[in-house]
């Protein structure tokens, strides 16, 4: 399976944990943004944006770790628009059905993963979604 994990820099350690666990199981990360530094120039933003767009497009599924920022939600939109399955990871259900929930969390092929990061990985690995069989 090719996968991409989207989130914000504040979740970098959790994202690295998920990536490491899936890679150990033989899956392929399409782009590791956690190895990048924050950028703010137009040319650097364009370069990173293109890498991330290409990575989402090359993925069999997208993993979105909440809370996440605007860039991650753009990546979610790309996944929904291109019918890439999404695993929506959160510590508690507030983001799924509470005040922090987005309408876009409830359209397309979205699987909520609620609990600890270890639970998210297990849900992803146990999924019968087609993205895991590629």
SETORZA-892540 format. One record per residue (C-alpha): residue number from 1; residue in three letters; x, y, z. Coordinates in Angstrom, 3 decimals. Each point is the difference from the previous one (the first is absolute). Layout:
% residues N
<site pos="NUM" code="ALA" px="X" py="Y" pz="Z"/>
...
END
This chain:
% residues 134
<site pos="1" code="UNK" px="0.000" py="0.000" pz="0.000"/>
<site pos="2" code="UNK" px="1.158" py="3.512" pz="-0.800"/>
<site pos="3" code="UNK" px="-1.086" py="2.432" pz="2.692"/>
<site pos="4" code="UNK" px="0.376" py="3.626" pz="0.964"/>
<site pos="5" code="UNK" px="-0.425" py="1.328" pz="3.538"/>
<site pos="6" code="UNK" px="-1.278" py="3.567" pz="0.287"/>
<site pos="7" code="UNK" px="0.003" py="2.104" pz="3.156"/>
<site pos="8" code="UNK" px="1.575" py="3.061" pz="1.558"/>
<site pos="9" code="UNK" px="3.512" py="0.508" pz="1.324"/>
<site pos="10" code="UNK" px="-1.355" py="-0.214" pz="3.561"/>
<site pos="11" code="UNK" px="-0.764" py="-3.699" pz="-0.636"/>
<site pos="12" code="UNK" px="3.354" py="-0.836" pz="-1.554"/>
<site pos="13" code="UNK" px="0.937" py="-2.725" pz="2.509"/>
<site pos="14" code="UNK" px="-3.358" py="-1.764" pz="-0.417"/>
<site pos="15" code="UNK" px="0.285" py="0.192" pz="-3.792"/>
<site pos="16" code="UNK" px="3.511" py="-1.461" pz="0.149"/>
<site pos="17" code="UNK" px="-1.280" py="-2.822" pz="2.234"/>
<site pos="18" code="UNK" px="-2.798" py="-0.862" pz="-2.448"/>
<site pos="19" code="UNK" px="2.335" py="0.176" pz="-2.990"/>
<site pos="20" code="UNK" px="2.602" py="-2.219" pz="1.706"/>
<site pos="21" code="UNK" px="-2.605" py="-2.590" pz="0.984"/>
<site pos="22" code="UNK" px="-1.464" py="-0.239" pz="-3.504"/>
<site pos="23" code="UNK" px="3.416" py="-0.077" pz="-1.674"/>
<site pos="24" code="UNK" px="1.009" py="-2.875" pz="2.323"/>
<site pos="25" code="UNK" px="-3.021" py="-1.882" pz="-1.367"/>
<site pos="26" code="UNK" px="1.261" py="0.455" pz="-3.570"/>
<site pos="27" code="UNK" px="-2.057" py="3.024" pz="-1.048"/>
<site pos="28" code="UNK" px="1.454" py="2.959" pz="-1.914"/>
<site pos="29" code="UNK" px="-0.128" py="3.643" pz="1.112"/>
<site pos="30" code="UNK" px="-0.379" py="2.220" pz="-3.065"/>
<site pos="31" code="UNK" px="1.553" py="3.094" pz="1.617"/>
<site pos="32" code="UNK" px="1.384" py="0.695" pz="3.470"/>
<site pos="33" code="UNK" px="-0.717" py="3.650" pz="0.746"/>
<site pos="34" code="UNK" px="1.222" py="-0.495" pz="3.588"/>
<site pos="35" code="UNK" px="3.567" py="0.203" pz="-1.325"/>
<site pos="36" code="UNK" px="-0.621" py="3.516" pz="-1.314"/>
<site pos="37" code="UNK" px="0.287" py="3.289" pz="1.801"/>
<site pos="38" code="UNK" px="-2.687" py="2.657" pz="-0.011"/>
<site pos="39" code="UNK" px="0.260" py="2.197" pz="-3.079"/>
<site pos="40" code="UNK" px="-1.418" py="3.425" pz="-0.780"/>
<site pos="41" code="UNK" px="1.337" py="1.169" pz="-3.353"/>
<site pos="42" code="UNK" px="-2.220" py="-0.341" pz="-3.066"/>
<site pos="43" code="UNK" px="2.469" py="-2.250" pz="-1.840"/>
<site pos="44" code="UNK" px="0.491" py="-2.320" pz="2.987"/>
<site pos="45" code="UNK" px="-3.751" py="-0.130" pz="0.665"/>
<site pos="46" code="UNK" px="-0.632" py="-0.873" pz="-3.666"/>
<site pos="47" code="UNK" px="2.646" py="-2.753" pz="0.048"/>
<site pos="48" code="UNK" px="-1.321" py="-1.605" pz="3.201"/>
<site pos="49" code="UNK" px="-3.609" py="0.411" pz="-1.148"/>
<site pos="50" code="UNK" px="0.757" py="-1.835" pz="-3.234"/>
<site pos="51" code="UNK" px="1.777" py="-2.822" pz="1.873"/>
<site pos="52" code="UNK" px="-2.981" py="-0.393" pz="2.319"/>
<site pos="53" code="UNK" px="-2.533" py="0.106" pz="-2.852"/>
<site pos="54" code="UNK" px="1.960" py="-2.657" pz="-1.893"/>
<site pos="55" code="UNK" px="0.243" py="-2.110" pz="3.173"/>
<site pos="56" code="UNK" px="-3.761" py="0.067" pz="0.607"/>
<site pos="57" code="UNK" px="-0.689" py="-0.884" pz="-3.638"/>
<site pos="58" code="UNK" px="2.466" py="-2.930" pz="0.189"/>
<site pos="59" code="UNK" px="-1.609" py="-1.380" pz="3.160"/>
<site pos="60" code="UNK" px="-2.405" py="-2.891" pz="0.335"/>
<site pos="61" code="UNK" px="-1.283" py="1.618" pz="3.193"/>
<site pos="62" code="UNK" px="0.414" py="3.168" pz="2.018"/>
<site pos="63" code="UNK" px="0.429" py="0.051" pz="3.760"/>
<site pos="64" code="UNK" px="-1.055" py="3.297" pz="1.581"/>
<site pos="65" code="UNK" px="1.078" py="0.536" pz="3.605"/>
<site pos="66" code="UNK" px="-2.080" py="2.591" pz="1.846"/>
<site pos="67" code="UNK" px="0.307" py="2.736" pz="1.012"/>
<site pos="68" code="UNK" px="1.367" py="1.089" pz="-3.344"/>
<site pos="69" code="UNK" px="0.486" py="3.250" pz="-1.845"/>
<site pos="70" code="UNK" px="-1.173" py="1.501" pz="-3.243"/>
<site pos="71" code="UNK" px="2.508" py="-1.846" pz="-2.193"/>
<site pos="72" code="UNK" px="-1.097" py="-3.360" pz="1.364"/>
<site pos="73" code="UNK" px="-3.609" py="0.849" pz="-0.672"/>
<site pos="74" code="UNK" px="0.870" py="0.900" pz="-3.586"/>
<site pos="75" code="UNK" px="1.622" py="-3.453" pz="-0.231"/>
<site pos="76" code="UNK" px="-3.222" py="-1.489" pz="1.400"/>
<site pos="77" code="UNK" px="-1.929" py="1.800" pz="-2.741"/>
<site pos="78" code="UNK" px="2.312" py="-1.399" pz="-2.663"/>
<site pos="79" code="UNK" px="-0.504" py="-3.511" pz="1.390"/>
<site pos="80" code="UNK" px="-3.788" py="0.370" pz="0.084"/>
<site pos="81" code="UNK" px="-0.086" py="1.472" pz="-3.517"/>
<site pos="82" code="UNK" px="2.151" py="-2.803" pz="-1.407"/>
<site pos="83" code="UNK" px="-1.808" py="-2.716" pz="2.000"/>
<site pos="84" code="UNK" px="3.017" py="-0.997" pz="2.073"/>
<site pos="85" code="UNK" px="-1.074" py="-1.694" pz="3.246"/>
<site pos="86" code="UNK" px="0.727" py="2.029" pz="3.152"/>
<site pos="87" code="UNK" px="0.743" py="-1.077" pz="3.567"/>
<site pos="88" code="UNK" px="-0.960" py="2.886" pz="2.292"/>
<site pos="89" code="UNK" px="2.014" py="-0.369" pz="3.225"/>
<site pos="90" code="UNK" px="-0.978" py="1.722" pz="3.248"/>
<site pos="91" code="UNK" px="0.520" py="-0.528" pz="3.721"/>
<site pos="92" code="UNK" px="-3.696" py="0.407" pz="0.834"/>
<site pos="93" code="UNK" px="-3.238" py="0.238" pz="-2.014"/>
<site pos="94" code="UNK" px="-0.313" py="3.791" pz="0.378"/>
<site pos="95" code="UNK" px="1.384" py="0.542" pz="-3.495"/>
<site pos="96" code="UNK" px="-2.325" py="-2.622" pz="-1.467"/>
<site pos="97" code="UNK" px="-3.302" py="1.184" pz="1.429"/>
<site pos="98" code="UNK" px="0.710" py="3.038" pz="2.141"/>
<site pos="99" code="UNK" px="0.544" py="3.697" pz="-0.474"/>
<site pos="100" code="UNK" px="3.347" py="-0.638" pz="-1.726"/>
<site pos="101" code="UNK" px="-1.503" py="-2.325" pz="-2.616"/>
<site pos="102" code="UNK" px="0.058" py="0.936" pz="-3.658"/>
<site pos="103" code="UNK" px="-2.732" py="-0.896" pz="-2.444"/>
<site pos="104" code="UNK" px="2.734" py="-1.405" pz="-2.226"/>
<site pos="105" code="UNK" px="0.887" py="-2.616" pz="2.626"/>
<site pos="106" code="UNK" px="-3.316" py="-1.647" pz="-0.884"/>
<site pos="107" code="UNK" px="0.161" py="-0.286" pz="-3.782"/>
<site pos="108" code="UNK" px="2.014" py="-2.297" pz="-2.184"/>
<site pos="109" code="UNK" px="1.744" py="-3.126" pz="1.225"/>
<site pos="110" code="UNK" px="0.931" py="1.151" pz="3.523"/>
<site pos="111" code="UNK" px="0.733" py="-2.367" pz="2.873"/>
<site pos="112" code="UNK" px="0.202" py="1.570" pz="3.467"/>
<site pos="113" code="UNK" px="2.841" py="-1.266" pz="2.192"/>
<site pos="114" code="UNK" px="-0.640" py="1.024" pz="3.606"/>
<site pos="115" code="UNK" px="2.297" py="-0.661" pz="2.956"/>
<site pos="116" code="UNK" px="3.772" py="-0.239" pz="0.401"/>
<site pos="117" code="UNK" px="2.408" py="0.047" pz="-2.974"/>
<site pos="118" code="UNK" px="0.665" py="-3.718" pz="0.504"/>
<site pos="119" code="UNK" px="-3.738" py="-0.607" pz="-0.471"/>
<site pos="120" code="UNK" px="-0.022" py="2.073" pz="-3.191"/>
<site pos="121" code="UNK" px="2.801" py="-2.079" pz="-1.496"/>
<site pos="122" code="UNK" px="-1.838" py="-3.200" pz="0.881"/>
<site pos="123" code="UNK" px="-3.218" py="1.292" pz="-1.563"/>
<site pos="124" code="UNK" px="1.891" py="0.912" pz="-3.179"/>
<site pos="125" code="UNK" px="1.789" py="-3.364" pz="-0.165"/>
<site pos="126" code="UNK" px="-3.209" py="-1.945" pz="0.706"/>
<site pos="127" code="UNK" px="-2.028" py="1.914" pz="-2.566"/>
<site pos="128" code="UNK" px="-1.470" py="-1.928" pz="-2.884"/>
<site pos="129" code="UNK" px="0.134" py="3.094" pz="-2.189"/>
<site pos="130" code="UNK" px="1.377" py="-0.495" pz="-3.473"/>
<site pos="131" code="UNK" px="2.850" py="2.413" pz="0.737"/>
<site pos="132" code="UNK" px="1.647" py="-2.603" pz="2.227"/>
<site pos="133" code="UNK" px="-0.039" py="-2.750" pz="-2.581"/>
<site pos="134" code="UNK" px="1.898" py="1.947" pz="-2.678"/>
END
